[in-house]
Amino acid sequence: MLKSLYIKNYAIIDELNIDFDNGFNVFTGETGAGKSIIVGALSNLMKGKADPALIRGGCDKAIIEGVFSVDDYMKDILDEAAIEYDDDLIIRRVISKDNRNTIKANQANVTLGFLSSLFGEHIDIHSQKDSQYLLNKKNHLLLLDRYAHNSELLGNYRNAYRQYDEVLKEYNELLNNTYNESELEYYRFDLKELEEAHLDLEEEDELELKEKRYKDSEKYLNALSGAIETYEGDNGVDELLSVIDHSLNVDDGDIADIKEKIEEIHYNLQDEISRLKNILSEFDTEEINIEYIEERLYTYSKLKRKHGRDTAGLIEKLNELKDKIAFFEDKDFVLNEKKKAVDALRDKAYEAAKQLHDVRAEKAISLQEAVISHCHDLMLENVRFNVNINECDLNSNGIDDVEFYISLNKGEDLKPLRNVASGGEISRLMLALKTVFTSLSANSLVIFDEIDTGVSGKTALAIGQKMAQIAKYTQVLTITHLAAVAACADSHYYIYKDDSKGYSSTSIRKLNNDEIINELALISSSENSEAALQAAKELYDSAQESIR
């Protein structure tokens, strides 16, 4: 949710600060007062190139700052970026004439890419020209799955498809791999060399430790002997702990408990000293064959350099060579077995895809009915909407190719949604679609910039009611010229030009109930006569009652 917006030296805005409410927020005002500029500033805060042309004349920089409430989705992204926050997040963007632009999230410098990940699924700015997400065919399957709540079913399918795809790639690689005799001899040579090396991760670690002890034997002997002497010598730790233990032989429960813990420490120390003695005895009794150790470590080092792998990688390489040679020597059998695995996994994935298809086909009918119902509410009486599902090759999304088709007028053929001409009808269609999908999305803010252009009367009221319906799930900001739309809002802001400083600057104020009625009267009839005010009050009361 957007809690407040601060703008300074942006376009014709001198300085303004707006506090927002949750629910349905509407902006009205005369043409040219700066309504779209405010939406543009909010959009520019979160995305888009910083254009110095937007800086108010005579100023060196423009500032846009938004305060957003932080939800769980945002917390994960902020935590990953190590950005500190409390309940709120302040995004501040400075646009400078010298292109020394900055974006901050609280006090941390961030990029536009970061803001895109933070707000991409959260804020939807919509105008007549900004319907690409819903119009784009590649998003229609995603929208259908979202409507059908298919996340679990889709996850199960993708797991099955991933297994199939991995084995298919292995099969194709085997199918396309052919080795000539010289290559095979080379593989056999490498395999023999690796097998004769008898590589072992534990052995390598042990050899490196023994080499280190040999090279530092004097330091080891001094350290071990000194530690053992400190423990066992005259007045050593062992003797002192025994004295302490003996002195605590008193009849007292608390002291007895302490005595028991000291004895436990004493026993543990004895065990660790025994381990030190064992290590020391290896220096005294075991002659370290340093030549053998260094020869073995050289073998490891040589093979690592040759193959560009660590020891674990060399062991993996050995197994790869075995498989390659075995495949060459019995190619038909290996391919046949791999093909069986591919076919079995494909059948499993296809079965999961078919289950997914059946749910999609069923929910597509429900989605069609929902969109058509919302379109009827918006006075699109002749609309036909179809979720077109065609079978395609198995892929990460299943076997369904999905595209939305629409007909807005009686007698008109259904055609892809992306081919529908823009205008008032498409704006209402987009609003109907958003009403269906917004409640299913992660959006915390939806912004409509004059989506009601070209409509009036009952249609305008229906648009306002739909926006109010969306506002039950997410915060909505709307610019409108229609009283019927504005009457449906929870909060009403009036935008106007202020010339009191000797130059024009956009200002804004939140209206109270009486001011809302007055503004609705002016929007409807360009006057605030008694009759106009009464009609405005009736409109407002009726609209508010309808959305309750």
Secondary structure, DSSP 8 states (H G I E B T S, - for coil): -EEEEEEEEETTEEEEEEE--SSEEEEEE-TTSSHHHHHHHHHHHHSS---GGGB-TT-SEEEEEEEEE--HHHHHHHHHTT---SSEEEEEEEEETTS--EEEETTEE--HHHHHHHHTTTEEEEETT--HHHH-GGGHHHHHHHHHT-HHHHHHHHHHHHHHHHHHHHHHHHHH----HHHHHHHHHHHHHHHHHT--HHHHHHHHHHHHHHHTHHHHHHHHHHHHHHHHSTT-HHHHHHHHHHHT-SS-HHHHHHHHHHHHHHHHHHHHHHHHHHHHHHHHH----HHHHHHHHHHHHHHHHHHT--HHHHHHHHHHHHHHHHHHHTHHHHHHHHHHHHHHHHHHHHHHHHHHHHHHHHHHHHHHHHHHHHHHHTT-TT-EEEEEEEEEEEETTEEEEEEEEEE-STT---EEGGGS--SHHHHHHHHHHHHHHHTTS--SEEEEESTTTT--HHHHHHHHHHHHHHTTTSEEEEE-S-HHHHTT-SEEEEEEEE-TTSS-EEEEEE--HHHHHHHHHHHHHS---HHHHHHHHHHHHHHHHHH-
